[in-house]
Amino acid sequence: MNRVYSNCRTYSDSGICVNGKDKIRFETRFKRPGSLIFQCITNGDPKTLEAYWTQGVSKRFWIGSPDSPPDADDTFVASAWTSGYGTHTDLPLDLTIAGFMVPASPALTIPTMLFPKKIEFLKITEAGDLEAEGTRVCRATACDVLYSAQESTRIWIDRKTHLIRRVAEYYDDGNSDSANVTEYDPSIDTEIEASKLVFVPPTATHTKSLR
């Protein structure tokens, strides 16, 4: 499965991450060799829009709107992101993403496999105790299910495309009532317009598309 991501020409997805009472809509667009954009919005609120994107060595970010800047008391976020919106950052790509303020799954899971040499976080498929749990259906798609007790994480992998369709990160030993669940609608090696790889500052039209 890792090779599907590391060898693909393009990748795109849209999805939702349910984290407690929060529902985070997100989109990812990627074109090799180095164009990546990820953006998300929480509970449909335009002020929660966050994004990072990279083209070659250039990395940029957007956190919220100018009237809701990062918390200055968070020293890591303040140093990683500064107070500028859409500003260049000199941080490596993995630290750029690490400073992201949404739950780790949608912002980290796929990019770590698209950029295996640039993002040095543990890949979700590299947990040492992954065990197969058989086949289950996720959104009308047959998936192979893997579970890691060490990471308290369950992964649904599309049997046909070998792409991740769902990730559940549990807070209580696999209890489905206490999980951060992310669902993906992915595709690979399809054409992506250049405009889809450029961040568009938030407007009512733009944020509506992520709800």
Stockholm file with secondary structure:
# STOCKHOLM 1.0

chainA/1-211         MNRVYSNCRTYSDSGICVNGKDKIRFETRFKRPGSLIFQCITNGDPKTLEAYWTQGVSKRFWIGSPDSPPDADDTFVASAWTSGYGTHTDLPLDLTIAGFMVPASPALTIPTMLFPKKIEFLKITEAGDLEAEGTRVCRATACDVLYSAQESTRIWIDRKTHLIRRVAEYYDDGNSDSANVTEYDPSIDTEIEASKLVFVPPTATHTKSLR
#=GR chainA/1-211 SS CHHHHHHCSEEEEEEEEEETTEEEEEEEEEETTTEEEEEEEETTCGGGCEEEEEETTEEEEEESCTTSCCCTTCHHHHHHHCSCSSCBCCSCHHHHHHTCCSCHHHHHHHHHHHSTTTCCSCCGGGCTTCEEEEEEEETTEEEEEEEETTTTEEEEEETTTCCEEEEEEESSTTCTTSEEEEEEEEEESCCCCGGGGSCCCCCHHHHHHHC
#=GC SS_cons         CHHHHHHCSEEEEEEEEEETTEEEEEEEEEETTTEEEEEEEETTCGGGCEEEEEETTEEEEEESCTTSCCCTTCHHHHHHHCSCSSCBCCSCHHHHHHTCCSCHHHHHHHHHHHSTTTCCSCCGGGCTTCEEEEEEEETTEEEEEEEETTTTEEEEEETTTCCEEEEEEESSTTCTTSEEEEEEEEEESCCCCGGGGSCCCCCHHHHHHHC
//
